[in-house]
Amino acid sequence: MIIKDYKYENSIDGIHYIIDVDGYEFEMNHTKTGYGSVQHDDIYYFLDEIAEYDVQEVELIEDFVRFQNYLLMYGVGFALKNAEEVQDDSKI
C-alpha cells in the first residue's frame, strides 16, 4: 500500500489522499459532519477487489482509514517531516 497526495490542512477541509495497491488506485476523502462524526468515501468495492489477492492488505487499509477518521474526529494536528516523494519508475 502506498499513500499518495496526502492532504490534511485542518479539520474543516477534511483529509484527502490516494491509496495505491500495486497500481490499483482509490481516491479517499474524509469529511467531518455537522453532527460530530466523520464520513468517508465508500471503500468497500475497492477492498473487495484487493481482497481477491491479499486479505492482509485489506486489513492494513481498513486500519489506516480508521486512523484517519480518528485524526479528523478529534482534530489531531501533525506534520510529516522528512517526507520524500517516491518516484514510480514504471510511469517513466
PyMOL commands that set and color helices and strands:
alter all, ss='L'
color gray80, all
select helices_A, chain A and resi 44-51+55-73+89-91
alter helices_A, ss='H'
color red, helices_A
select strands_A, chain A and resi 2-8+15-21+24-32+38-40
alter strands_A, ss='S'
color yellow, strands_A
deselect
rebuild
show_as cartoon
